[in-house]
Amino acid sequence: MSAEPPPEPKNFFQGKAGLLVMALIVIILVVELPAYRWFFAISVGIGLAIAGGLMLWHRLHPLKDEDVHGKKPLGL
């Protein structure tokens, strides 16, 4: 007996439609439920702080050629 792989799940919303649906759900939750406002605000704040810290780190410590290993992993 050969085991067949399970079928892949269907994505109803792909590309721009999926992004639009996700944004609409976030907006509805943030507007309608006060607890989500705080969760969203705190999450965005943490994300911005981490992104800012990473940008500052990479601006002060740029990558050098010798820091990058496997520049051509396929030998191309």
C-alpha positions in Angstrom: 0.0 0.0 0.0 1.2 3.5 -0.8 0.2 6.3 1.4 -1.0 9.3 -0.5 -0.2 12.7 0.9 -3.3 14.6 2.3 -4.7 17.2 0.0 -3.5 20.8 0.6 -6.0 23.1 2.3 -7.8 25.6 0.0 -7.0 29.3 0.5 -10.1 31.2 -0.1 -8.4 34.6 -0.1 -5.1 35.0 -1.8 -2.9 38.0 -2.7 -4.5 41.4 -2.4 -7.9 40.0 -1.5 -6.4 38.1 1.5 -4.6 41.2 2.6 -7.8 43.3 2.3 -9.8 40.7 4.3 -7.1 40.6 7.0 -7.0 44.4 7.3 -10.8 44.5 7.5 -10.9 42.0 10.3 -8.2 43.9 12.3 -10.1 47.2 11.8 -13.4 45.7 12.9 -11.8 44.1 16.0 -10.0 47.3 16.9 -13.1 49.5 16.5 -15.6 47.2 18.2 -13.7 45.6 21.1 -11.7 47.8 23.5 -9.5 44.9 24.7 -8.2 44.5 21.1 -7.3 48.2 21.0 -4.9 47.8 23.8 -3.5 44.5 22.4 -3.1 46.0 19.0 -1.5 49.2 20.3 0.9 47.3 22.5 1.8 44.9 19.7 2.5 47.6 17.2 4.6 49.5 19.8 6.7 46.4 20.5 7.1 45.7 16.8 8.2 49.3 16.1 10.6 49.2 18.9 12.2 46.0 17.7 12.3 47.2 14.1 13.9 50.5 15.2 16.5 48.6 17.3 17.4 46.3 14.4 17.7 49.2 12.0 20.0 51.0 14.4 22.0 47.9 15.1 22.6 47.2 11.4 23.3 50.8 10.7 26.0 50.8 13.3 27.3 47.3 12.5 27.1 46.8 8.8 27.7 43.3 7.3 31.1 42.7 5.8 31.8 40.2 3.0 33.6 37.9 5.3 30.6 37.8 7.7 28.4 36.1 5.0 28.9 32.4 4.6 27.7 30.4 1.6 27.3 33.3 -0.7 26.8 30.9 -3.6 25.2 27.8 -2.1 24.3 26.3 -5.5 27.7 27.1 -6.9 26.3 29.5 -9.5 
